[in-house]
Amino acid sequence: MVLHNMDKTDIILVMYLLINSRMSNRELAERLNLSVNAVHKRIQTLIELGVIRKFTAKLSLFKLGGVIIQIFGVSTALTIETLPEKISKNNCVYWVALAGGNYLYIGAYLRNLSDLESFVDFIKTEAKIPNPIVGIVSSPFTGHDIPVPAHDVSLTPLDHKIIHSLHDDSRKAISDIAEELGMSAKTIRRRLSNMMEHHLIDLSLEWYPDASNDIMTVLHLHLKPTIEKKSIPQVLGKYMPNLLFYWLFSDLPNELMAIVWTNTMKELKEIQERLVKENMFESIIPNILYVGYLFETWRDEYNPHVK
């Protein structure tokens, strides 16, 4: 298969779907100033290329009381290509990426912070990272506000069954869900709308940008101590859609980790030079990602009302 370069429209399209994978082609077309048919073709192309593998639905991590962490560091393993499979045996791991210099990035969902020490020990052993850097995510940023779900809103058994039905195909038609569960389309639509309104369900996708011919880079950004964090979204927002995500860490107060997409090394260099001129970072260290893997976790297994 010939490798394909994504353009900025592809990236913005994917970012919308990462936040809400049930967003209709018509709504996407309006936001992207494209025809509905053009949006459909772009999505199909990304699926055929393996860039989009699956549209997913999961119970909100915040509703479950989970914690997001990022662990990264240099592995002493002679080869790191076999490590993702070993690391994924821990059902907290949702993301593993390999980068230059035997560097690994590992994203995980912990049920609570009391699991942190044992999880870090697991990574030290299996990933052979003797001195990992551990970041407890305080604010994941995707360019969109992600409200915390209401804790006083309960999920019904039917809600859990709807999430289960949408788990591997979150763009499934309401009529298909209704037929599968033996309920009316009106009831399914009402329950799903309620979950979405109260942010009880995460509707996203599995995205593999390394299936394209683009460059994905992690930027390690060290803030100057005088910089106020409230200024970060405004500054980094100027770099979208090239800057896809960034994470702030509660235990690493002056550190940010950002994921940047570019078509060329020249474009990456220009972004780095622009960031230097922002005069808010003591250092900016890029690390190019070679390949990434996504894995199912305990969140995917959690569904008390589905047999």
PyMOL commands that set and color helices and strands:
alter all, ss='L'
color gray80, all
select helices_A, chain A and resi 8-19+25-32+36-48+61-64+83-87+100-102+113-126+157-166+174-181+185-197+209-211+229-239+265-277+298-301
alter helices_A, ss='H'
color red, helices_A
select strands_A, chain A and resi 52-59+67-74+93-99+103-110+133-141+201-207+215-223+243-249+255-262+281-294
alter strands_A, ss='S'
color yellow, strands_A
deselect
rebuild
show_as cartoon
